[in-house]
Amino acid sequence: MTTGEPSADDSGGPRDPLMVVSIHDVAPATADETARWCADADALGIPVSLLVIPGPWRGMALAEHADYAGVLRARAEHGDELVLHGWCHQAGAEGRAVRRAVGRAVARGAAEFAALDEQQAGRRLTDAKAVLAALGLQTAGFTPPGWLASPAAERALARAGFRYTTDHFGVKDLRGSRAARARRGFALSHRPGGTGERLGAAVMKAGAAWATRRRGLVRVALHPDDLHRPGLRDDTLRAIEGALKAGARATTYGAVLDAAAS
């Protein structure tokens, strides 16, 4: 990383430092972990983007737990954002072998949309939207599991009416003839239990501080399994607090897209 003058957005104009804190893998099976992260966000006075898995995952499915849908509706009314996070968060045998291999290496088998063709992706999106609609939940954004989606999957997202998606490197606007980068910002997350766990925690703290100084987009991704490793929660909260103290304004992915378009 280098220092220098504050950077500009893709249109060349100045930009304010923004921060999106996203809670991944939101589902009935991780209700307790999600509630804990939400409580931390509430204590900091910041909104979060909740990445919802509507299909079967870890032995449970959202359609079978209408009470949990009520929790999500309440969070949305509170000011949080609901974002679709795939269908079942599990990669299958579809698509080209190279894409599947990349998905396994990067996302530990969770890269559900990394190798899908447009029809395959469209079916999963249709199923996901139907579950959300039946439970009174709405979303216009999509973050693929592992931040990996094939170009065909992105076309399916646009056809399904999604406004934006995200990848490892930022937020992409889907409303034009082709997906375009609306705001750049690298996703910072932990890898709990791996050999690089402590290094990842240090990178999160340093990356959040660097992006704030650069007046960029700070993206902090929280996962349920982070809470099962001693110290990762504290490391994460320190990174968020540091960015806030340095002037980053906490917001949601949808608001980032709106700001980029204004």
C-alpha positions, 0 to 999 in steps of 0.5 A: 500500500502507498500513501499520497493524495486522496483518491477520486472516484471513477468519474474523477471527482473527490469522494468521502471516506465511506465504510460498509460493514456487512454481516455474511451468512445470515440464516436461521442456522446462524441466528445467534452469531448474527444477533451478536454482530448486530448488537456490536453494530448497534453499540457503535451506532452504525447500520449493516448490510445483512447478507441473507441465505434463503435456501437450505444451509447447515440443515435449515432454510429460511422458508421454514422459519418465518419467525426469523424472517420477522427478525430480518424485517425488524432489522431492515426497519431499524435501518439495515439493508438486506442483501441476497447472498446466493441460494444455498451458499454451496458450489455444485458441479456446474460450469467450467472446471477452471472456475470451479477450481478457483472457487474452491481455492478462494471460497472453500467450496462456497462459491455457488455462483462462480461457474454458473451459466445464465440459466442456472443462475437465473433459476437460483435467483428465482427461487431465492426471490420467491422465498424472500417475497413470500416472507415479506422481505425485499432486496435489490442487492446481491453479494455472491458467496466468496464474492465470485460470480461468473459473467453469465451470473451477473447477466442473470442478476441484471435480468432479475432486476438487481441494482448492484452486486459486489466482488472482492474489489468493490460495488458494481452497478448492474443497471446499465447495458453491462456491469460497471464499477460504481465504487472501488474498495477491497473486501476485508475479512478473516479466515478463521482457523487457517494458518493466516488467521493472525495475518488476516486480522492485521491486514483488516486493521491496516486496510481499513485505516489505509482506505480511510486515509485515502478517502476510499471505501472501507469494506469490513466483512463479518462472518459467523465463524469469526466469533468462534475464534478468540480475539477475532471479534475484538480485532474486528471492532478495533478496525471498525472503531479506528476507521470511524474515528478517522472520519469514515462514514458508516453506510450500506451497499445500496447507499454507496451505489446511490452516492456514486450515481448522484 
